């Protein structure tokens, strides 16, 4: 049985459309990151194979930044996540 996903991914214009959608999400994420130091510099597009494009937040504390965390330094309680990526997808 043929791999329909690969067939569709290889059709003319499909990869360009995927890259365009990922670029919009990346731009939205960078806007969401404004006001949070150099966080936007940690947002990038990655190409894991010839079909897919990922928008990534490559930071040592990426999960805590995105989802939130308990403040262990100042003991101020729970610090909500920024939801930079989640909201970027919702806004695309």
Residue pairs with C-beta under 8 A, 6 or more apart in sequence:
5 51
6 51
8 14
9 15
9 18
9 51
10 51
15 50
15 51
18 51
18 52
18 53
19 45
19 53
21 92
22 45
22 53
22 54
22 55
23 45
24 92
25 55
25 85
25 88
25 89
25 92
26 43
26 44
26 45
26 55
26 88
28 87
28 88
28 89
28 91
28 92
29 40
29 43
29 55
29 57
29 84
29 85
29 88
30 40
30 43
31 88
32 82
32 83
32 84
32 87
32 88
33 39
33 40
33 43
33 82
33 84
34 40
36 82
36 84
39 59
39 65
39 82
39 84
42 57
42 58
42 59
42 62
43 55
43 56
43 57
43 84
44 55
44 56
44 58
45 53
45 54
45 55
45 56
46 53
46 54
46 56
47 53
47 54
48 54
55 85
55 88
57 65
57 66
57 84
57 85
59 65
61 69
64 79
64 81
65 81
65 82
65 84
66 81
66 82
66 83
66 84
66 85
66 86
67 81
67 83
68 78
68 79
68 80
68 81
69 78
69 79
69 81
70 77
70 78
70 79
71 77
71 78
71 79
